């Protein structure tokens, strides 16, 4: 079995062959720590956490190095500190802590290394000095800039625009770079810039200043993963100019034709069919979704958010909706209820599940397999015989263990403890569920819906199904987590 990943650089799905199978190396752009992370920021964290888990399963936990940086020097951070009247360090420390807590609640593993930009100034200066020596960077008016046209004269360097597949005119229009008299070319970008007395700054050969954004990731990946590594990931919005400029800097500085062998990018996220923005009132942070009733009128479990995210293939745009979250909530409740009520064998992912994920992280296909495992376990314990039902309890428990193991490979925990339910509440819910079942059998849909709302208001998740033998509706329930 081989792992295949879509490579933005080659624009095809390639077989993944690590540089060193004993140390598979991945770098993913992390947060700029000036504000709470929003749900769009959560998508690459979840996507590349799944890839991290898969790589560990394929090559061994000790043989994968995952670097996700923290950008803690940036003009947005300076502005936020001034706005709040606190130190820059206070803003970055607090925001980084909240980010770690939020992504942990989403089931994400900590990266192997989490470097901070401010701890790698020496490496940034070293790369800039290399670029100047090679004739692809120049100092001007207190700044140091990368000279994009000079790339063409560097042996083996890729063409600028190779990653983003943009023409020169498109890159000039989309670069969002300042027009400045000291620039030699419109596409040139900043490697180092001067700092005012009230701004963070470090001494350098070009005076007191601070790095540009792009050079930070080149320096941190070099320090922790080497001149060339296996996988570089991030959101599709980073392809240009950030990743294009990283690629230019690193290849020219170190004399290689590539920086990373595979470049991976997840698609955009929109909310209920619209672009997420504060002006539209549909801007949601991870913490807000976890702790408030602002989206869909309820708080969401981190696993629900994660499962809803993984229902869409990572390269496709995703529409973040209340309906999708509610479906994820029901699915998760069914799986957890299955394990709580029936138990499970050893938590082992199946080969077909690993193969699904190994096809460019095909999480929709993987989740279809999980739904089938859960349905087959329930069919054995609650629905009678069926063509694909387990033959005996041993096989059913083994399949339940596969459900747990496969879900864990996605970062979703199912082996949770049974929650205590007050006897009075249990009796009340059981009675309402029985009445609702009768209404469903009689096709009294309005009454069924009314009873469902009454039950859900008690803090309960309902799981509707059908008896495999009789075809009659069935309902199980559990407390919301």
N, C-alpha and C positions, 0 to 999 in steps of 0.2 A: 504494500500500500504506500502511495506517495502523497505528500502534501502539495497541493496546488494553490497558488495565490495569484490574484490579479495584480500585475505590476504596472503602476501608472507610467513608469518610464518606458516600458516596451509596448504598453497598451494591449496586453494579452495576458491570459492566465498561464503562468509558467510553473513547471515543477520546481519546488523549493529544494535547493541543495545548499546546506549551510557551509560557510567557509571552514568551520571547525565544529564537527558534531559534538565535541566535548565541551564547547562553549558557544552556544547559539546566542547571538547578540541582537537586541532590538532597542531602538530609541523612539520614544513618542513625545511629541511636544506637550508640555504640561501647562498649568494655569499661569496667567499673569495675576499676581495676588493683590488685587486692589478692591475686589468686591466678591459677593457670594457667586458661586458657580450656578449658571442656569441649566435648564434641562438639555439645551443644545450642547453645552459643554460636557454633559454627562455621556453623550453618545460615544465619542472616541474613547473615553475612559472605560466604558463597558465593553466596547468592541475589542479593544486591544487587551483588556483583561481576559476575555475569552481566548484570544490568540495566545496569550501568555500561558494560560492553563493548558491549552492544547499542545503547545511546544513542550511544556513540562511533561505531559503525558507521553509524548512521542520520544523525547530525548532524555528524560530524567530531570527531576527537580533541580539537582545540583549542576545541571549542564545548560541552564538558560540564564542569561543576564538581561534583565529588563530595566532600562533607564528611562525615567520620566522626570523631566526637569521642573524646577520652579523658577519662573521669571520674577525676580524681586528687585529689579532696577528698570524703571519705565516711567515715562512722563505721566501716565495715568495714575501711577502710584503716588508720584510727587503731588499731583493735583488733589488726590483724595486726602492725603495727609494734611495739606494746607487747608482744605475745606473743613476737616474735622478738628484742626488745631492740635494734632498729635504728631509724634515723630514718625518718620517713614518706617523705621523698624517695627514700631507698634502696629502699623497697618499691615505690614507683610507677615509678621508673626501670627497675628490674630486671623487673618484671612487664610493663610496656609493651614492653620490648625482646623478651621471650619471646613476647608476643602477636604482634608484628610478624613474628618468625621463623616462628611456627607457621602463621599465615595465608598467609605467602609460600610455605611448603611445600605448602599446599593450592591453590596456583596463583592466589592473589588478587593483583590489582594494588594498589599503594598508592593511597589516595585522593588527590585533588587537594590537599586541605587536611586536616590532622589536628590540630585545635585541642585544647588542654588547658584544662580548666575553670579551673584556678588562674591562667591568663593572661587571663581574661575577667571578673575581679571588677568592674572599672569598668563594663562593659556590664550586668552583673547589677544593680548598684546603680542605674544609670540607668533600667532597666526598672521596678524596684521603686518608684522615686520617681515615675515616670509613673503607676503603678497607684494609689499613694496619692493623687496629685493628682486622679485620675479617680474617686475614691471607692470603688474596689473592693479596696483593701488598707488595713490598719491596723496600727499598732504597739501591742504589748501585752506587758508584762513582759519586755522585752528582745528579743522576737520581732517579726517582721513576718509577717502572714498575709494570704492572699488570701481575700476574703469572697465565697464562691460565690453566695449569694442576690443580692448586689449586681450581678451580671452582667446580670440582667434589666433593669436600668436603663441599660445602655450601648447606645446606638443602633447597630444593625447587628450586635451581638455574637451569636454562635450560642447556643442553649440549652445549658446545662451538661448533659452526657450525650449530646449529639448524635453524638459520635464512637463511643462505646462502646455506644450504644443501650441504656442502663440507666435504670431508674427511680430516683427519689430514694432509696427504701428500699434498693434494691440497692447504690447507690453508698455510702450510709452504712455498710452492712454490709461492703462489700468494700474500703473505702478504706484500711484498716489504718492509720488515723491515731490518734495518742495523744489520749486524753480529757484536756483541760486546761481549767482554770477561766478562762483568758484568751481562749478561743475564743468568738466570737459565734455560730457555727453549727457543727454536728457535721461538716459537709463542708469547712469551711475548712482550707486547707493552708499549710504553712510556706514562706515565701519567704526568710527570713533568721532565724538563731538565734544566741544568744550562745555564745561559746567560752570554755571554762575556760583557765586559764593554760597547761596542758600540751596543749592542742588547737590545731590550725591556726586562725588567725584573721586578719581584716583590719579596719582601721578603717572605720567607716561612720557615717552620720547617726544610727544606732540603737545605736551602741556597737561594741566589738570583737566580731566574730562571723564566721560563715561561711554560705554559701548553702545553701538547700534543694536537693534533687536536681533538681526540675522546672525551676527558673529557669535552671539551667546550660545546658540545651539551647536554651531560648528565646534566651538571650544569644548563644550561639555561632552559631546559625543566622542570627540577625539580623546579626551582625558580618560573616559571610562570604557570606551569600546574600541578605540584604535582608529587608524586613518581610514580604513574601509571596514564596514560591518554588514550584517545580514539584512536587517529590516528597518526602515524608517517609516513611522506612521503619524497620522494626524487627520484632522478634518479637511474636507475638500476645499474649504476656504483658504487653507494654508499653502495650496499648491503654488500659487503666485500671489505676491512676490516672495513669501518667506522661504518656502522650500527650494524654489528656483535659485534664490540667492545663496542659500546654504550650500547647494550643490556647486555653484560657481566658485564660492570661496574655498571650499574644502578640496575640490579637485585641483584648483590652481595652486593652493598652498602645498599640497602633498604630492602632486605629480601623478595622480591616478585619473582614470577615465570615469570612475564612479565614486560616490561617497558611500552609498548603500546599494546593495545588489537588488533589493526589492523596495519599492515605494508604495505604500498602501494608504488609501484615503477613504474615509466614510462620507456618505452623502449628507445633504442638508436636512434640517428638521424644521417643520412648520407646525403651527398649533391650530387645530380645527380648520384646516384649509387656508390659513393665512400666515404670512411671515410674522415671526415673533418679534414684537416691539413693545416698548413701554407705552408709546402713544396709543396703541390699539388696546391696551389693557390686558394683553395675553402673554406678558412676560412673566415666566415662572422660574424661580430658583429651585434647586434640589431641596433645600431646607424648607421652603414654603410648601412644597408638595408633601414632604414628610410630616410636617408639624401643624399645618393649618388646613382649613376647609375651603380654600380659595379656588380649587379646581375640582369641579364635580361634586362639591358640597361635602367632601370628606377628606380625611388624612389617608395617605397611601403608604402601604408597606414598601420597604426598599426592594424586596423581591418582586412585588407587583410592578414597580416601575421598570425593573430590569427585564422581566419577562415581556412586558409590553414593547420594550425597545428591541428585543431580539426577534420579535415576530416578523420584522422586516429585514431583508438582507442588507448588510452593512453598506453596500455600495449604492443602494437605492435611496431616494429621498423618503423621509418618513413623515406621516401626518400624525401628530400627537393629539389624540382625542380621548374624551372621557369614555366613549364606548369601548375603545381599545383597552383602556385601563380596567374597565369593569369586566371585560372578557378575560383579561389576564388574571384578575382577582378571582373569578369563578374557577378558572382552570387550576390555579395554584391551590385553592381551597379543596378542590376535588382530589388532587394529588396528595396533599397533606392528610386529608381525611382517610384516603385509602391506606396510607402507611400507618396512621394512628390506630385504625380499627383492625387491621389485619396483620401488621408486622411486616418484616422484610428480611430477606437473606443478605449476604454480603453485598456492599455497595460497589458493584462493578459495572462500568460502562460497557456497552456492547460494541462489537467490531463494526457493525453497520452504522452505529451512531458516530463513532470516531471517523469512519469513512465519509459520512455526510459533512461533518465539520472540516475534514481535510480537503473538501472540495470548495476552496475559497470561503471558508467559514459559512457554509450554507445552513444558517440557523433555522430558517423556515422548514427545511427538510428535516433537520434534527428534531425540531419541536413536533412535527407530524409523527415521527417515530415515538416520541414520548407520549403523545396523546394515545397512540395505539397501545403502548405498554400498559398505561393506566386503565384503559378500557378493557383490556384482556384480563387484568388482575381482578377488576370489579366484576367482570362477567363470571369468573370462577367463583368468587366469594358470595356474590349477591344476585347474579342473573341467570344461573343455571348453565347448562352445557351450550357450547357453540363450536363452530368449525375451527376457529383459531384460539379457543380458550385453552389455558393450561390443562394438562391431563390430570394432574393431582396437586395436592397442597404444596408439595416440595417444589414443583415447577412454578407454581403461582408465587411462592415466596421468593424464589430465585429471580423471577421476572420483576417483582416489586423491588428487589435489591438493584436490578438493572435500572429501574426507574430512578431510584435514589442516586445511583452512581452517575448516570447520564446527566441528571439535573445538576449534580455537584460539578461536573465538568463545565457546565454553563454558568456556574457560580450561584446556583439556586439551591438552598438547603430545604430538604423535605423531611429529614429525620428529626422532627421536633417533638417535644414532650406533650403529652395530653394535658389540656387545660381543664381546670376544675369548673364545672357548671353548677350553679346553685340549683337544688332540687325544684324550687318553686319556678325558676325560669325554665328549666327543662320541661316541666309539666305544661307550662303555658305555651312554649314553642311547639312541643309535640302535638298539642291540641289544635293549634292554629295550622300546623302543617297538614294534619289529617283532614281538617275542613277544606284546606286549599286543594288537596288531592281529590277530594270528592267533587269540588267545583271544576277541576280540570277534566275529570272523567266525564262530567256532565256537559262539558264545553261551555261552561259559564265563565267566559274569559274576563269579563269586567270584575266579577266577584273574585276570581283567581288573582287578578292584578291587585285588587284592593287588599286582599289578605297578604299577598307578597310584600306590599309596602308596609303593612302593619308588622310583619315578622322582621323585615330588614331594620325597621326602626328600633327593634330590641337589641340591635348589635349583632345580628346573625347573618351568615352567608348561606344562601340556599344553593343546592346542587341538584338540578333536575335531570332526569334520565328516563329510560324505559326498561322494563323487565324483558330480558332477552327471550324468555319462554312465552310470556303472555302478550307482550307488546303494550302492557298497561303502564301509565306514567308512574315514576317513582321519584321520591325526593329525600335527600339526606341534608343535614345541616351541621354547621359548627359556628363557634363564636368568631367574630372578626378578630384578627390579630392586631 
